[in-house]
Amino acid sequence: MLNKLKSDLKKLSVNKKVEVFSRFFKTWKGEYGQWDKFLWISVPLQRQLAKQYLWLDFDDLQNLLNSDIHEYRLVALLILVQKYSKWDDKLKSKVFKFYLKNTKRVNNRDLVDLSSYHIVWNHLLESDKSILYKLAKSNNLREKRISIVSTYTFIKNHQFQDTFQIAEILLNDTHDLIHKAVWWMLREAGNRDQIAEEKFLKIHYKNMPRTMLRYAIEKFEESKRQKYLKWLI
């Protein structure tokens, strides 16, 4: 089945949007995705294939994750998401551990954002969250993004403490990929409890990267937004 999946993916490959995708996935020389190889397949098509190959075993999924081809890794992750959503607690735990073992292969922002919240968020909602703090302090860019993005389920359940604590750890990170992930989660927290977000901002807004602050407050009422933005002038 593994070879059939790879064949099906290659049949869907298109090259018309190579330049667009290359910019989005940062694949130019010196960028974080420069070593990735792409088949240039849309996510909806990959989701369809993931459903068709749901019962690939973990050895096959490891084979896909070890590949340099971006779509092989994404389909493997989408299959893991499907498995996690359908299995019992014991097998969910197996998916979770397998995912954490492979975080270094979850090496682009789409791979993180399309997989981590379905697996890591949900698994840790009522569990020990220390793994997120370990990932936040990692030297690996994608592991750091996983750590903050994985707090989204907590946010949706009105649990903000871990989001703010991990945001604080990542506040001085120099990479825009982390800046974007942090403001995304801060904004989501603020959408549910602006007072809670402002408690965090009042302590940290003068030390936040400019882009992070701008987007974290973009849904504030204009007068309040301008109050924070004056600091940037």
N, C-alpha and C positions, 0 to 999 in steps of 0.2 A: 504493500500500500504506500510506503514511503516514496518509492520511485514514481509511482503513479501521481502522487501529490506534486512532486517536483515537476513532472511532465506537464501537469495541468497548469501549474503556475507559469511555466515558460510559454505555454500557449497563449496566456493572457497578457504577456509582456508587450508594452508599447514604448516607443522611443520619442514620441512627439513632444513630450513635456520634460525632456531631460534637463534643460536649463532651468526651468521653473522649479523642479524638484531639487536640483542641485543647490539652488539658493536656499530653499526652505530647510533642507536637511543638512546644510553646512558641509558640503562634500568637496569644496574647493581646497586646494593645497593649503595646509596649515590650520584648517578648521577641524572641529572635533569629529566630524563624520567622514573625513577624507578617505578612510580606508574601506568604507562601505561600498559594496557593489549593488546595483539596483536593477530590477526588472521593470520598474515603473508601472505598478499595478495599483489600482484604486483600492482604498480600504473596504468599501462595500463588497467588492468582488472577493477580497481575501476573507471577509467574514463569512460569505457563502461557502467558500471552500473549507473553512474551519469547521463549519457545521457538518459537512460531508465526511470529514476525516476525524471526527470527534474521538474515535476509539483507537487512534494511534497510541502506542505504549510510550513509556517514558524514555526508553532507549532511542526510539525514533524522534521524539521531541528533542532529546539532547543532540542528536545528529543535526537537526535543523538549527538549533540554537548555536551550535559550533560553527555554522557556515558564515562566510563573509557576505552572503547575499541577504540583504535587508529583509526582503519579503519572506524568506524562509524563516527568519527569526520572528517576524511579526505573526505569521500564521501559527507558529508554534505557541506563541503567547496567547493568541486568540483561542486556540484549542484549550490551553490551560484555563483560561477564563470560563469557557464553556463547561469544562470538567468540574471546576470549583462550584459553579452555580447548580450543578445537578447532583453532586455526590453527597454522601453522608459525612458526619464530622470527622471520622477517622481518615477518609480519603481526602477530605478538604485539607487536613493537616499535612498529608503527603504532598499535595499540590503546593501548599504554602512553603514547605521546606525545600522542595525542588526549585521553586521560584527564587528563594533567597540564595540558594547555592549558585544560581545563574545570573545574579544581578549585574555582573560585569558584561554579560551578553545582552543585557537590556540597555543598549548603548546609544540610544537616540531619544529625543524628547517624545516622539510619537509612540515609541515602544513603551516608555515609562507611562505616559498618560493614558494609553489604551489598555494597560494591563494592571498597573499597581493598585489603582483604587478598587478594582473588582476583587483582588486577591488579598493584598496586604491590609487595606483599610478594613474590610469586613472581618478578616481573621483576628485582627487585634482590637476590635471594638470593645470586647469585654475581657481582654487578656493583657498580659504584661507587655508594655509598649517599649521596653528598653532597647529592642532591636532598632527602633527608629532613631534613637539618639546615637547609637553606634554608627548607623548609616550616615547620619548628619555630620559626623566628625570624620568620615572617610575621606581619603584623598581622591576618590573616584567621583567624577562629576555626576554621573548618572545615579549613583547610590545616594548622593546628597539630594538630588531632585526627587528620587523615590521617597526619601524621608519626609519631605514637606508635603508633597502631593498626596502621600498616603494618609494624611490627616483629614482628608475631605469628608470621609464618612463620619468622623468624630464631629466635624463642623455641622454636618446635616443632622446630627443628633444633639446639637447644641452643647457640645463639649469642646471648648476652645483652648484649654490650658496647654495641650500638647502642641497645637498649632503655634501659639505664641512663643512657647519655650524653644521649639525647633527653629522658628523664624529668628529668634534672638541669636541662636548659634550660627545661623547662616547670614546674618545681617551684613557682615563685612566681607562676604565672599566676593571675588572680583569678576565672576563670570555672569554674563547677562542671562544665561539659561537659568541660573539660580535666582537672579533678581526677578525674572518673570514668574517663576514658580512661587516665590514668596509673596509677591504682590497679589497674585491670583488667589492664594489661600487667605491672605489678610482681607482682601475685598469680599471673599465669600463669607468669612466670619462676620464682617461688618454688615453684610446684607441681612444677616440674621440678628445681630446684636451690635449696633453701632457704638454703643457705650463701651462695650468690651473692647472693640477695636481701638477706640480712642484712648483708653487706658494704656494700651500698648504704645500707641503713636506718641502720646504726650511724653513718654520716657525716651523713645528712640527716634522720633522723626528727624531731629537735627543731625543724626548720624547715618541716616538711611541713604542709599544711592538715590539720585534724583528721580530716575525712571521708576524705581520701586515705589517711592512715595507718591508720585503723580498718579499712578494707576491704582494704588491702594485706596486713594481717596476720591477716585473719579465719580463715584455715585453719591458723594456727600452733597448737601445743599450748597449752592454757589458761595454764599458768604463764608461758610465754614471751610470750604475748599480753598478759597482765596487766603484765608488766615494761615493755613499751612503752607501754601505756595509762596507767600511773602518771604519765607525763610530761604527760598531758592534764588531769589533775585539778588 
